């Protein structure tokens, strides 16, 4: 059986694999979403801070302390980074959102800047953002993970896949990973938007196992 272009059985397997990461204590909690050829609903729950009345919905962030090696709270909802408006809002890294709003953004990017019938960004703007802007010389001098730019480039604020070297690495796929434990990518070829939100910050530039398992499972679940 299929659901929205995905195998129900394989989506069930993806659910089991993700649940295993939580049960083993590798991440305190997570939420996943994969969508294909869909129109996303907007909750308008995105901002530079979370109102006091909604702080109960904001998840606590955890990390492994680099100095002590102890797994501990990094940022709590109450009194944390997003519990009050910032002095200077930073759109590049300071937003807090929900998975539904994130899906709406990813779908808008997949639809060349349109959300439903409304134009948010121009088509040329999205195409420029999602095109590799780095030269070979810049990639060679990069201090990022070794070999990363053999199969990836960088647009305007987004990673772009340039060569297929993995099941989920479809050329043209774009998005980015977040150091607090998130991963979002939109894939124009397969018409997929996928989002992984966890409560555990990454401790390395290389994706953790939970991230790799999520993307592998999502693409294994495709059913044409």
FENPEMO-V986504 format. One record per pair of residues at least 4 apart in sequence whose C-alpha atoms are under 8 Angstrom apart, sorted by the first residue. I is the first residue (numbers start at 1). GAP is how many residues later the second one is. Records with the same first field share a line. If there is no record, write none. Layout:
I: GAP, GAP
This chain:
1: 6, 7, 8
2: 4, 5, 6, 221
3: 4, 5
4: 31, 32, 33
5: 31, 217, 218, 219
6: 4, 5, 215, 216, 217, 218
7: 4, 214, 215, 216
8: 4, 213
9: 4, 212
10: 4, 207, 210, 211
11: 4, 206, 207, 210
12: 4
13: 4, 204
14: 4, 200, 203, 204
15: 4
16: 4
17: 4, 196
18: 4, 192, 195, 196
19: 4
20: 4
21: 4, 5, 6, 189
22: 4, 5, 6, 7, 8
27: 171, 172, 173
28: 34, 170, 171, 172
29: 169, 170, 171
30: 166, 167, 168, 169
31: 165, 166, 167
32: 162, 163, 164, 165
33: 66, 160, 161, 162, 163
34: 158, 159, 160, 161, 184
35: 157, 158, 159
36: 154, 155, 156, 157
37: 154, 155
38: 69
39: 65, 68, 76, 77
40: 60, 61, 63, 64, 67
41: 59, 60, 63
42: 58, 59, 62
43: 57, 58
44: 57
45: 52, 53, 56
46: 49, 50, 51, 52, 55
47: 48, 49, 50
48: 34, 37, 38, 41, 42, 46, 47, 48
49: 32, 33, 34, 35, 36, 37, 46, 47
50: 4, 5, 8, 32, 33, 34, 46
51: 4, 32, 33
52: 31
54: 4
55: 22, 23, 28
56: 21
58: 19
59: 17, 18, 140
60: 13, 14, 15, 16, 17, 139
61: 12, 13, 14, 15, 119, 138, 139, 140
62: 9, 10, 11, 12, 13, 137, 138, 139
63: 8, 9, 10, 11, 137, 138, 139, 140
64: 5, 6, 7, 8, 137, 139
65: 4, 5, 6, 7
66: 4
75: 5, 6
76: 4, 5
77: 4, 5, 6
78: 5
79: 4, 5
80: 4
82: 4, 14
85: 4
89: 5
90: 4, 5
91: 4
92: 65
97: 4, 5
98: 4
99: 4, 96, 98
100: 4
101: 4
102: 4, 93
103: 4, 90, 91, 92
104: 4, 11
105: 4
106: 4, 78, 79, 80, 87
107: 4, 8, 79, 86
108: 4, 5, 6, 7, 12
109: 4, 5, 17, 77
110: 76, 77, 78, 81, 83
111: 4
112: 9, 10, 11, 14, 15
113: 6, 7, 8, 9, 10, 12, 13
114: 4, 5, 6, 7
115: 4, 5
121: 4, 5
122: 4
123: 4
124: 4
125: 4
126: 4
127: 4
128: 27, 28
129: 26, 27, 28, 29
130: 24, 25, 26, 28, 29, 30, 42, 44
131: 23, 24, 25, 29
132: 21, 22, 23, 28, 30
133: 20, 21, 22, 23
134: 4, 5, 19, 20, 21
135: 4
136: 4
137: 4
138: 4
139: 10
144: 4, 61
145: 60, 61
147: 4
148: 4
149: 4
150: 13
151: 10, 11, 12, 13, 14
152: 7, 8, 9, 10, 11
153: 6, 7, 8, 9
154: 4, 5, 6
155: 4, 5
158: 16, 17, 18
159: 15, 16, 17
160: 11, 12, 13, 14, 15
161: 8, 9, 10, 11, 12, 13
162: 8, 9, 10
163: 6, 7, 8
164: 5, 6, 7
165: 4
166: 4
167: 49, 52
168: 47, 48, 51
169: 4
170: 17, 19
172: 15, 16, 17
173: 12, 13, 14, 15, 16
174: 11, 12, 13
175: 8, 9, 10, 11
176: 7, 8, 9
177: 4, 5, 6, 7
178: 4, 5
179: 22, 23, 24
180: 18, 19, 20, 21, 22
181: 16, 17, 18, 19, 20, 21
182: 13, 14, 15, 16
183: 12, 13, 14, 28
184: 9, 10, 11, 12
185: 8, 9, 10
186: 5, 6, 7, 8
187: 4, 5, 6
188: 4
194: 21, 24
196: 15, 18
202: 5, 6
204: 4
207: 4, 5
208: 4
209: 4
210: 4
211: 4
212: 4
213: 4
214: 4
215: 4
216: 4
217: 4
218: 4
